[in-house]
Amino acid sequence: MTIINPKWSQNTNPVLINNLNILKPGTVLDIGGSDGVNDLFLAKNKFKVTNIDVDKEALEILSKESKLQNLKIETINADLNNFQINNNYDNIICFYVLHFLEKEIAINLIKDIKNHTNKNGINIIITFTNKGEFEINKKRFYPTSEEFIEFYKDWEILYKNNFIGQTKSGKNQQRIILVAKKN
């Protein structure tokens, strides 16, 4: 696969690969999908993909790459600080995005994600928690694992996992992975 933008991920996220078989066939919204390495993978696997990101250049890179690979991926250039999801999707993914948002905005986005997921649809979210070797910005969204799981108490939790690993800054930080199905 072509390296799209070495600033971000160069490979499809393993969580997405490992959960491909449980995604509901149809549409996927990738929130904060950047230059779309995950989106290319999904489109190749017959999903209709929409990527929303604030980085216009990254979306342009994705558009060019998807055309080269004869894939159709919709891109939306928007700032999540004032964005609302307008359509419903069979699946919504959001990887390493929520910590960029203020708490209230992130919580409202999670509610929006849940509300715009079709019945039996899947959400896969990976976000940083409040544990690690860094100073937390108290205004940003860094929940405890328990707090994050609580947002999905009315859904079927298919998979959850916490792990601590090194970030690009070189510091260790806990992440939570959540895969949930809307009943």
C-alpha positions in Angstrom: 0.0 0.0 0.0 1.2 3.5 -0.7 2.3 5.5 2.3 -0.3 8.2 2.3 0.9 10.6 5.0 3.7 9.4 7.2 2.6 12.1 9.8 -0.2 9.7 10.7 -0.7 6.0 10.5 0.8 4.2 7.6 -1.1 1.0 8.1 -4.7 0.0 8.7 -5.5 -0.1 12.4 -5.4 -3.7 13.6 -8.5 -3.2 15.7 -10.4 -2.4 12.5 -8.9 -5.4 10.7 -9.7 -7.7 13.6 -13.3 -6.5 13.7 -14.1 -6.3 10.0 -16.2 -9.4 10.2 -18.6 -7.9 12.8 -19.2 -4.6 11.0 -22.7 -4.3 9.6 -22.6 -4.3 5.8 -23.2 -0.9 4.3 -22.0 2.5 5.4 -19.1 3.7 7.6 -18.5 7.1 9.0 -14.8 7.7 10.0 -14.6 10.6 12.4 -11.2 12.2 12.2 -10.0 9.8 9.6 -7.2 12.1 8.3 -5.8 10.8 5.0 -7.8 7.7 5.2 -5.6 4.6 5.4 -8.6 2.9 7.3 -11.0 4.2 4.7 -9.2 2.7 1.8 -9.2 -0.7 3.6 -12.9 -0.4 4.2 -13.8 0.7 0.7 -11.8 -2.3 -0.7 -14.0 -4.4 1.5 -17.2 -3.1 -0.1 -18.2 -0.5 2.5 -19.5 2.9 1.5 -17.2 5.2 3.4 -17.4 8.9 4.5 -14.4 10.5 6.2 -14.8 13.7 8.2 -11.6 15.6 9.1 -10.5 19.1 9.8 -7.3 18.6 7.7 -8.2 19.7 4.2 -4.8 18.6 2.8 -5.2 15.1 4.3 -8.6 14.8 2.7 -7.2 15.9 -0.7 -4.5 13.2 -0.3 -7.3 10.6 0.4 -9.4 11.8 -2.6 -6.4 11.4 -5.0 -5.4 8.0 -3.6 -9.0 6.7 -3.7 -9.3 7.8 -7.4 -5.9 6.1 -8.2 -7.3 2.9 -6.6 -10.7 3.3 -8.3 -12.5 3.6 -4.9 -15.2 6.0 -4.0 -14.8 7.6 -0.6 -16.7 10.7 0.4 -14.8 13.4 2.3 -16.2 16.1 4.5 -13.9 18.9 5.6 -15.2 20.1 9.0 -14.1 21.0 12.5 -15.6 18.6 15.1 -15.9 21.5 17.6 -19.0 22.6 15.7 -20.0 19.6 13.6 -23.1 17.6 13.9 -23.7 14.3 12.1 -26.6 14.7 9.6 -27.0 11.1 8.3 -27.3 7.7 9.9 -24.6 5.1 9.3 -24.3 1.4 9.8 -21.0 1.8 11.4 -19.1 4.7 12.9 -15.4 4.6 13.8 -13.4 7.2 15.7 -9.7 6.5 16.4 -7.6 8.8 18.6 -9.7 11.9 18.1 -11.7 12.6 21.2 -8.8 13.9 23.3 -8.4 16.9 21.0 -11.9 18.1 22.0 -13.1 19.8 25.1 -15.0 17.5 27.5 -18.5 18.7 26.7 -18.0 18.7 23.0 -16.6 15.2 23.1 -19.5 14.0 25.2 -21.9 15.5 22.8 -20.1 14.0 19.8 -20.4 10.5 21.5 -24.1 11.1 21.9 -24.3 12.2 18.2 -22.4 9.1 17.1 -24.7 6.8 19.0 -27.9 8.6 17.8 -26.7 8.4 14.1 -25.8 4.7 14.2 -28.4 2.4 12.6 -30.0 -0.4 14.6 -27.5 -3.3 14.9 -24.8 -1.0 13.8 -21.3 -1.0 15.2 -19.2 1.7 16.9 -15.5 1.2 17.2 -13.8 3.9 19.3 -10.2 4.2 20.5 -9.4 7.0 22.8 -6.8 8.0 25.4 -7.8 7.8 29.1 -6.6 9.8 32.1 -3.8 7.4 33.0 -0.2 7.8 31.8 3.0 9.7 32.0 1.7 13.1 30.9 0.0 16.1 32.3 -3.7 15.9 31.4 -5.3 19.0 30.0 -8.3 19.1 32.4 -10.5 20.9 29.7 -10.0 18.1 27.2 -11.6 14.7 27.0 -9.5 12.2 29.0 -12.1 9.9 30.8 -11.4 7.0 33.1 -12.0 3.7 31.4 -15.1 3.2 33.5 -16.5 6.6 32.6 -16.0 5.9 28.9 -17.7 2.5 29.1 -20.7 4.1 30.9 -21.5 6.0 27.7 -22.3 2.7 26.1 -24.1 1.0 29.0 -27.3 0.8 26.8 -25.5 -1.0 23.9 -24.0 -4.5 23.7 -20.3 -4.3 24.4 -18.7 -6.7 22.1 -15.1 -5.9 23.1 -13.3 -3.6 25.4 -9.6 -3.4 26.3 -7.3 -1.0 28.0 -3.6 -0.9 27.2 -0.7 1.4 27.9 1.7 2.1 25.2 4.1 4.8 23.9 2.7 7.8 22.1 4.6 9.8 19.4 5.8 12.0 22.2 7.6 9.0 23.7 5.5 8.9 26.8 3.3 6.0 27.9 -0.4 6.6 27.9 -3.4 4.4 28.4 -5.9 3.9 25.7 -9.3 2.3 25.7 -10.7 0.3 22.8 -14.4 -0.1 22.6 -16.4 -2.2 20.1 -20.2 -1.9 20.7 -23.4 -2.9 18.9 -26.5 -0.8 19.0 -29.5 -2.9 20.0 
